[in-house]
Amino acid sequence: MKPRPSDSASPDPDSRDPFSQENASRIYLLPNLMTAGNLFCGFVAIIKCIQAHYFMIGADMITPQASELFKQAVWLIFGAMAFDSLDGRLARMGGRESLFGGEFDSLTDMVSFGLAPALMMFFLILSPTQGYPIFQKIGWFFGFVYLLCAGIRLARFNVITHPLINKEDKPATKDFVGLPVPAAAGTVAALVLFLLNLAENDRELQRWALALPPLLLLIAVIMVSKIPYPSGKQIDLQTKTPLTSFVIFLVAAGAVVAFKEIGMLVLMLGYIFYGIFRSFRKAAPGPGKGVSNLGGPAQ
């Protein structure tokens, strides 16, 4: 009696196991191509920041050449944010998620949203504060704190979202734990655009000097906090929204287009403080309720 095909040829167990070495390290073209675009934007943004710094050596103000290079670096960071939003979305839409893609994305984010904004902080945001030389001496420290918190934030995200850790327990919410690194980098980039706009209009930068270091430290600390921030991963072409939310979205988009630098900065800061206020509102005890934990379980 001849063996049936099902008896003689059993499927390879690795073909069904997403955590096998072959499947975990599989490279899918489109999602990883977007991640490579993210890395390219971050790398070129770093080059632009270094080139801009050379034009500012020995100058008491932001030179036109440096201003143009910093603007290019800002738009490259925004471009990296666009690529970052596309890679995961393409992977989820095509069912082509892999452990390799997640690790590649985190390493790329460390360059585009960690190192590039940290250099931008050091070269531009903290350097022009001529009225407060102490900031110039410790500016490197603020940049390092931001970079450190970005690295911790990405490492923690990889751990708490690892499929082997969460294979049984599904997260109760789609919120991020802490400020997402792309949002932090976008806030720094929007702040740079705002400062460059002030410099081009011959307005004094010194009065903003005292507010910059605390704001940058706040961004860094919130990244490693447990404050939940809303995620846009579940938004697609079939997502429904109330009329009020749709109108608010249109108003916010119109404000960014109309007011450009100021609108972008207000939008990014609004996202940051929205998460803070929402967390304190949830933590505040209501009538007959106990105090809940700040930043409950989140993904």
Secondary structure, 3 states (H helix, E strand, C coil): CCCCHHHHCCCCHHHHCCCCHHHHCCCCHHHHHHHHHHHHHHHHHHHHHHHHHHHHCCCCCCCHHHHHHHHHHHHHHHHHHHHHHHHHHHHHHHCCCCHHHHHHHHHHHHHHHHHHHHHHHHHHHCCCCCCCHHHHHHHHHHHHHHHHHHHHHHHHHHHHCCCCCCCCCCCCCCCEECCCHHHHHHHHHHHHHHHHHHHHCCCCCHHHHHHHHHHHHHHHHHHCCCCEECCCCCCCCCCCCCHHHHHHHHHHHHHHHHHCHHHHHHHHHHHHHHHHHHHHHHHCCCCCCCCCCCCCCCC
